[in-house]
Amino acid sequence: MEKCQPHLWLLTGTGEGHVFARSLLKEGWKITVSVVSDRASIPYEKLNLEKILIGALITEEDIRAIILNARIQQNGFHCVVDLTHPFATKITRSISKVCNELGQQFIRYERPIDNISNAFLIEKFSDLGNYDLKNKSILLAVGVRHLQKALTFLRNSGANVYARVLANPESLRETLSTSIKKTNFAVLNPSASYSGLIEEALVRKWNITGVICRQSGGRNENMWHKICLSMGINLWLIERPSELKHINSVDSYEKLIKKLKSISMR
């Protein structure tokens, strides 16, 4: 009976990963999950998964090896489901390419984009030069990998720069390696039920006049929309990459299930 259960490989990097995995298990799917770190694996440990694969998938060969190994040992994956972050374009391109080469069914979940009119949409950090930011206090919530680049453009615009970073070793290392003042960033560890109260307090403490975050969808972006709207400050969104638009994707759990079932009927 177990051999009849279709097996999915979920590559996760967002809060939806755990929610989707739990729901798919309830519907009878066998699940293997990939996460980038031990920390990211914690929410999945109590789920009845086939396997948790921990570590970044650096090359196309890493992805190919997992798919081919599953074909040898477990009758292969019914489908590979990409639940990585909307800005993680490199891994999505690699997964899509390898799946296409191997004839492996592939679906990407792409968070829906909320058209909320109170934000300024920009393609890249250099677009901030189009705004008068001199002596303005700007809070960055863009992820540590982009922190130094954003710092450079904002300082060139004459802004006072602050940042909110997440409490993990990588984020702290990256932040400390930038030129931001140690008094100008806050390290937070938001939980699943996080309300944004600490962010609101930071906005007041630093007299923030504008926030910059990514158009990543989900709870984090929605939180900033609400805070900026309620406190009467500006919000700039780094536009979501458009290069993945041609990839087979869905924007809800219901659509994912429908697509998975349509594959099984072929």
N, C-alpha and C positions, 0 to 999 in steps of 0.2 A: 504493500500500500504506500509506503514512504517513497518508493521510487517513482510513483505516479505524481507526487507533489512537484509542481514546477519550482525551480530554484532561481532566485533573483540575486544579482550582485548590486548592492547599493553603495555608491561612492558618495560619502556625505561630507558636509562642511558648513551646514546651516542648521538652525534649530528645528527645521522641518524633518531632518533626517531621522531623529529618534521617534517623532510622532508617526511618520510614514511607516517606519520599520515595525512599530508596535501594531499598527492597524493592519498591515499586510500579513503579519503573523496570525492575527485573529481570523483573517480570511483564508488561511490555510496555505500560504506561500512559504517555502523554505527560503531563508535569508542569510546571505553572507554580506557583511558590512565592512567597508574600508574607511578608516579614519587616519588623520595625519599624526596623531600623538597619543600617548598613554592617557593624558588628561581628557582628550576628546572621546576616548573609549568608555569613560566612566558611565555615562547615561545608558550605554548599551549592555552593560555587564549582567544585568538582571533579566534580560530578554533571552528567550530560547532560540538563539541564533545557531546556524550551522558553524559559523566561524567569524571572528573579528580579526581583520587584517590591519595591523598598526604600522604606520610609516608612510611618508610621502611617496607617490609614484612618480619617480623622476623622469623616466624615459618611456618611450613607446614599447620597448622590450619588456619593461616591468609589467605593463598592462597586458601585453600579448601572452606573457608567461602564465599569468593568473587565469586567463580565459582558456588557454590550451590545457593547462593542468586540470581545470575543472572538467573539461571534456574527457580527459583520461580517467579521472578518479570519481566523478560525480554525475556523469551523463551531461555535463555542460550546463551553462546558464540559459534559462528560458529567455532572459532579457537582462541587459545591463542598464541600470537606472542611475543617471547622473544627478545628484542632489548637491553638487558643490556650489560654492558662492557665485553670485552673478558676475563678479569681477574676476573670477578664476578662469580666465579665457584659455590659458595655455593647456591646463589639464583637460578641459572640455574638448578642445581641438584634437588633442592626442587620443582621447577615448573614442571620439567619433571616427577618427581616421582608422584606428586599429579595428574597431568593430566593423567598419565598412570593408576593410581588407579581408577580415575573417568570416564575413557573412553572419556576424553576430547581431541579433536584434538589439537596438539601442534606443532609449528614450531619455530626453533631458527634461527635468522639471525646472521651469523658469518662473520665478515669482512674478505675479502680476504687477504692473506699474500703476500706481495710484496717481491720477491726475489732480494733484492738489495745487491750487493756483497761487498760494502764498510764497512759493519758493522760486529762486532764480536758478535756471538750469544752465550749467556751463560744461563744455566738453573737456577742458583741461585746466590745470591750475593757472596757466599763463593768462587765461581769460579774465582772471580777477583784476588784471591791469585795466580793464574797462570800467572799473568802479572806483569811486573815491573812498579809499580806506585809510587815508592819512590820519594818524592818531586814534583810529578806531580799535577797539579791543575785540579780537576775533578768536573764537574757540574752534579748534580743529578736532573733528571726530571722524578721521578718515582712514584709520589703520596705520600702524607704525611704519610699514614699508614705504608709505608715501609722505611721511612726516617731514623729512628734510627738504624734499622738493617743494612742498607746500610752504614751509618756513621761508625758503628763499624768496619765492614770489611775493609772499605777504610782507616780508621785511622791506623788499624793494618798493613796495607800495606805501611804506611808512606806517604799517599797522603794528599794534602790540599783539603778540601772538601767545596763545595759551592752548593747552591740549588736554584731552581726556584719553587715557590709555588703559588697556585692560591688564588685569593683574595676573600675568604669567611671565616666566623667565625670559622668553623670547622678546616680548613687548618691552620689558624693562631694559634689556640689553640694547635693543634698537633705539629706544628713546634716549638713553644715556649717551649713545654714540652720536646723537644729533647735537646741534648747537642751541637747543632750547634751554632756557634758564631752569634750574631745578625748582625754583619757586613758582614756575609757570605751568606745571603740569600736575594732574591728579591721577592717581592709580586707583581704578575701581574694579570691582568684581561683581557685576550685576547678576542676579539670580533670574530664574525663569519667571518669577512674579514681580520683577523689578518695575517700579512705578515712575522712575525718572526724578524723584525728589532730590537726590544728591546732585544731579545735573542742574536742576533749577537753582539749588543753593550755590553751585559754582558760578552760574550765570550772574547771580546777584553779587557774590563775593568779588568777582573780577570785573564787574560792570561791563559785561559782554554786550556788544551791540550787533554781533552777527555770528552765525555758526556755519561751518562747512562740513558736510558729510557726503557720503556716496549714495546714489540712487539705487540702493541695494534691495529696497522693499523690506518687508518683515517688520518686526517689533521695533528695532532700533531706529529705522528711518521714521516710522510713524510717531515714535516718541518725540523726535526732534521737531517734526511738524507741529505737534501739539504744544510743546514748550515755546517754540518761537512765535507761534500764533498768539498764545495766551499772554506772553510777556512783551509782545510788540517789538520783536527784534527780527533782523533779516536772517534768511536761511538760503545758503547756496548748495545746490546738489551737483555733484560730479555725475554727469550723464552716464547711464549704464552702457557698456560696450555694445555696439550694434553688429559686430562681426559674427555673432552667433545666431543671427536671425534666420539663417537658412537651415539651421539644424532642427531635426525633428523634436519638437518640444510640446509640453503641456503646461498649463498654469494653475492646475488644481489637482487635489487628490482624486476627485471623482473622474476627471479626464484621464488621469494616469491609470486607474483601474479599468476604465473602458478600453483604453488602448492595449493594456496588458491582456485583457480577455479577448480582444480582437486578434491578437497575435496567436493565442492558443487555439483559435478556431480555424487557423489556416492549415 
